[in-house]
Amino acid sequence: MRALGALGLLGLLGIWIGPLGACGAFGAFSLWNHPNRTLANLAKLGFLGTIGLATYLIQVLN
């Protein structure tokens, strides 16, 4: 799961490719086993990265 935190770097591509900015939410997956429970709960937001990825794919396919 920590390797999925590297997917948060896709969010940096959002500077050039708009929908990929939302893929930065994948970086939240790296917090899944954080000792602070509040930060660990942020890992649930990692699934929001799929919205950015889906939006990007729709944009590319059209």
Contact map, one row per residue, 1 for C-alpha under 8 A:
11111000000000000000000000001101000000000000000000000000000000
11111100000000000000000000001110000000000000000000000000000000
11111110000000000000000000000100000000000000000000000000000000
11111111000000000000000001101100000000000000000000000000000000
11111111100000000000000001111100000000000000000000000000000000
01111111100000000000000001100000000000000000000000000000000000
00111111111000000000001101100000000000000000000000000000000000
00011111111100000000001111110000000000000000000000000000000000
00001111111110000000000100100000000000000000000000000000000000
00000011111111000001101100000000000000000000000000000000000000
00000011111111100001111110000000000000000000000000000000000000
00000001111111100001100100000000000000000000000000000000000000
00000000111111111101100000000000000000000000000000000000000000
00000000011111111111110000000000000000000000000000000000000000
00000000001111111100100000000000000000000000000000000000000000
00000000000011111100000000000000000000000000000000000000000000
00000000000011111111100000000000000000000000000000000000000000
00000000000011111111100000000000000000000000000000000000000000
00000000000001001111111000000000000000000000000000011011000000
00000000011111001111111100000000000000000000000000011001000000
00000000011111101111111100000000000000000000000000010000000000
00000000001001000011111110000000000000000000000110111000000000
00000011011000000011111111000000000000000000000111111000000000
00000011111100000001111111100000000000000000000010000000000000
00000001001000000000011111111000000000000000111110000000000000
00011111000000000000001111111000000000000000111110000000000000
00011111100000000000000111111100000000000000010000000000000000
00001001000000000000000011111111000000000111110000000000000000
11011000000000000000000011111111000000000011110000000000000000
11111000000000000000000000111111100000000010000000000000000000
01000000000000000000000000011111110000111110000000000000000000
10000000000000000000000000011111110000111111000000000000000000
00000000000000000000000000000111111000010000000000000000000000
00000000000000000000000000000011111110110000000000000000000000
00000000000000000000000000000000111110110000000000000000000000
00000000000000000000000000000000011111110000000000000000000000
00000000000000000000000000000000011111111000000000000000000000
00000000000000000000000000000000000111111100000000000000000000
00000000000000000000000000000011011111111110000000000000000000
00000000000000000000000000000011111111111110000000000000000000
00000000000000000000000000000011000011111111100000000000000000
00000000000000000000000000010011000001111111110000000000000000
00000000000000000000000000011111000000111111110000000000000000
00000000000000000000000000011001000000001111111000000000000000
00000000000000000000000011011000000000001111111110000000000000
00000000000000000000000011111000000000000111111110000000000000
00000000000000000000000011000000000000000001111111100000000000
00000000000000000000011011000000000000000000111111110000000000
00000000000000000000011111000000000000000000111111111000000000
00000000000000000000001000000000000000000000001111111100000000
00000000000000000000011000000000000000000000001111111110000000
00000000000000000011111000000000000000000000000111111111000000
00000000000000000011011000000000000000000000000011111111100000
00000000000000000000000000000000000000000000000001111111110000
00000000000000000010000000000000000000000000000000111111111000
00000000000000000011000000000000000000000000000000011111111100
00000000000000000000000000000000000000000000000000001111111110
00000000000000000000000000000000000000000000000000000111111111
00000000000000000000000000000000000000000000000000000011111111
00000000000000000000000000000000000000000000000000000001111111
00000000000000000000000000000000000000000000000000000000111111
00000000000000000000000000000000000000000000000000000000011111
